[in-house]
Amino acid sequence: MFDAYNIKLNSLIEFVKIKSGCISSKTYVFVALSAINTNYKINYCLNGGEWNEGFTPVSLHNVNTTVRLPNSLNLSKDGYGFSGWYTSEDFSTSALTEVSAGIEEDITLYAKWREVETADASNIVSKILNMTENGKIVVTGEFNASKSYLNTIYQVKNALNELETINSNIMVVLDLSGVTNLTAMGEYGYDGYDIFERCFNLAGVILPNTLTKIGKESFQFCKNLVNITIPENVTTIGYRAFYGCKNLTSLG
């Protein structure tokens, strides 16, 4: 019996050249295309977490399509931050953000959680530099907002950049909702003291309710930024604030 499930996409060129018995080359191509369109299941093990209200995860994939997986905006666990999807229960494999095209089987994904780190302006840099896996840091208190290298956002940005040189696979979510005095970002133009521009390992940000302005280029080229929570008090978003954020799927 002809096994459609074992047909590879890159073999189609060969199929059109083959004729065998009563099975024509057109039949081979038809069977191959049927295999390409076969859907496979994605099973999720949340390990104590739960999907956030209103969210339904993608549950199917096929060999012809890359599927982006749910992120930290989509699931939660009290006291923990989402640290990634793994295909092994002991998390010995690499973390996944997508199911790549070409996989021809059902897969089971295991959610890994990491206890939420808490920090303030005095220790946020060391908390970032000590990270060894994906994680979330909840920041509270006041930020230094001066036009200088002492600016807290400037220090956080540099810490993220340094972490990226140590291990570019570690993704960071910053919860700044507890910062009490941050009213604007991007106030200092090209000096860049208060923007997160080119923080490639910044995956998510929750901004504080005190914020009213997101200035120009504030998150420019943060290419792995997936979600950002913007408070209702923000009335101004500057030029190119999110330019180059190619994976940003949630802005609200």
ZIBELSUL-V88188 format. One record per pair of residues at least 24 apart in sequence whose C-alpha atoms are under 10 Angstrom apart, sorted by the first residue. I is the first residue (numbers start at 1). J is the second residue. Records with the same first field share a line. If there is no record, write none. Layout:
I->J, J
This chain:
2->28, 31
3->31, 32, 35
4->28, 30, 31, 32, 33, 34, 35, 36, 38
5->31, 32, 34, 35, 36, 38, 104, 105
6->32, 35, 104
7->31, 32, 33, 34, 35, 36, 104
8->32, 33, 35, 36, 63, 102, 104
9->33, 35, 36, 63, 64, 102
35->62, 63, 64, 104
36->62, 63, 64, 65, 102, 104
37->61, 62, 63, 64, 65
38->62, 63, 64, 104, 105
39->63, 64, 104, 105, 106
40->103, 104, 105, 106, 107
41->104, 105, 106, 107, 108
42->69, 99, 105, 106, 107, 108, 109
43->106, 107, 108, 109, 110
44->85, 86, 87, 107, 108, 109, 110, 111
45->85, 86, 87, 89, 108, 109, 110, 111, 112
46->75, 76, 77, 82, 85, 109, 110, 111, 112, 113
47->77, 89, 110, 111, 112, 113
48->76, 77, 78, 111, 112, 113
49->75, 76, 77, 78, 80, 81, 82, 111, 112, 113
50->74, 75, 76, 77, 78
51->75, 76, 77
52->76, 77
59->106
60->99, 106, 107
61->99, 100, 101, 102, 103, 104, 105, 106, 107
62->99, 100, 101, 102, 103, 104, 105, 106
63->99, 100, 101, 102, 103, 104, 105
64->100, 101, 102, 103, 104
65->99, 100, 101, 102, 103
66->98, 99, 100, 101, 102, 103
67->97, 98, 99, 100, 101
68->96, 97, 98, 99, 100, 247
69->96, 97, 98, 99, 109
70->97, 98
71->97, 203, 204, 226, 227
72->135, 136, 173, 203, 204, 226, 227
73->204, 226, 227, 228, 229, 249, 250
75->111
76->113
77->113, 114, 115
78->115, 116
79->113, 114, 115, 116, 117
80->112, 113, 114, 115, 116, 117, 135, 136
81->112, 113, 114, 115, 116, 117, 134, 135, 136, 137, 138, 173
82->111, 112, 113, 114, 115, 116, 134, 135, 136, 173
83->111, 112, 113, 114, 115, 133, 134, 135, 136, 170, 171, 172, 173
84->109, 110, 111, 112, 113, 114, 133, 134, 135, 171
85->109, 110, 111, 112, 113
86->110, 111, 112
87->111
94->169
95->133, 134, 169, 170
117->174
118->175
119->175, 176
120->152, 176, 178, 179
121->151, 152, 153, 155, 156, 179
122->152
124->152, 155, 156, 159
125->152, 155, 156, 157, 158, 159, 160, 163
126->156, 159
127->156, 159
128->156, 159, 160, 162, 163, 172, 174
129->156, 159, 160, 161, 162, 163, 164, 166
130->163
131->163, 167, 170, 171, 172
132->163, 166, 167, 169, 170, 171
133->167, 169, 170, 171, 172
134->169, 170, 171, 172, 173, 201, 203
135->170, 171, 172, 173, 174, 203
136->171, 172, 173, 174, 175, 203, 204, 205
137->172, 173, 174, 175, 176, 205
138->173, 174, 175, 176, 177, 178, 179, 206
139->174, 175, 176, 177, 178, 179, 180, 206
140->175, 176, 177, 178, 179, 180, 208
141->176, 177, 178, 179, 180, 181, 182
142->178, 179, 180, 181, 182
143->179, 180, 181, 182
144->181, 182, 194
145->181, 182, 183, 184, 185, 187, 193, 194
146->188, 193, 194
147->187, 188, 191, 192, 193, 194
148->188, 191, 192, 193, 194
149->191, 192, 193, 194
150->193
151->193, 194
152->193, 194
153->182, 185, 192, 193, 194, 195, 196
154->191, 192, 193, 194, 195, 196
155->193, 194
156->194, 195, 196, 199
157->192, 193, 194, 195, 196, 197, 198, 199, 202
158->196, 199
159->199
160->196, 198, 199, 200, 201, 202
161->196, 198, 199, 200, 201, 202
162->199
163->199, 201
164->199, 200, 201, 202
167->201
168->200, 201
169->200, 201
170->200, 201, 202, 203
171->200, 201, 202, 203, 204, 224, 225
172->199, 200, 201, 202, 203, 204, 205, 224, 225
173->201, 202, 203, 204, 205, 206, 225, 226, 227, 228
174->202, 203, 204, 205, 206, 207, 228
175->204, 205, 206, 207, 208, 228, 229
176->205, 206, 207, 208, 209, 229
177->205, 206, 207, 208, 209, 210, 211, 229, 230, 231
178->206, 207, 208, 209, 210
179->207, 208, 209, 210, 211
180->208, 209, 210, 211
181->208, 209, 210, 211
182->207, 208, 209, 210, 211, 212, 213
183->208, 209, 210, 211, 212, 213, 214, 233, 234
184->210, 211, 212, 213, 214, 215, 234, 236
185->211, 212, 213, 214, 215, 216, 217, 218, 219, 237, 238, 241
186->213, 214, 215, 216, 217, 218, 219, 237, 238, 241
187->213, 214, 215, 216, 218
188->215, 216
189->215, 216, 217, 218
190->216, 217
192->217, 218
194->218
195->219, 220, 241
196->220, 221, 222, 241
197->221, 222, 223, 241, 242, 243, 244
198->222, 223, 224, 244, 245
199->223, 224, 225
200->224, 225, 245
201->225
202->226, 227
203->227, 228, 247, 248
204->228, 229, 248, 250
205->229, 230
206->230, 231, 252
207->231, 234
208->232, 233, 234
209->233, 234
210->234
211->235, 236
212->236, 237
213->237, 238
214->238, 239, 241, 242
215->239, 240, 241
216->240, 241, 242, 243
217->241, 242, 243, 244
218->242, 243
219->243, 244, 245
220->244, 245
221->245, 246
222->246, 247, 248
223->247, 248
224->248
225->249, 250
226->250, 251
227->251, 252
228->252
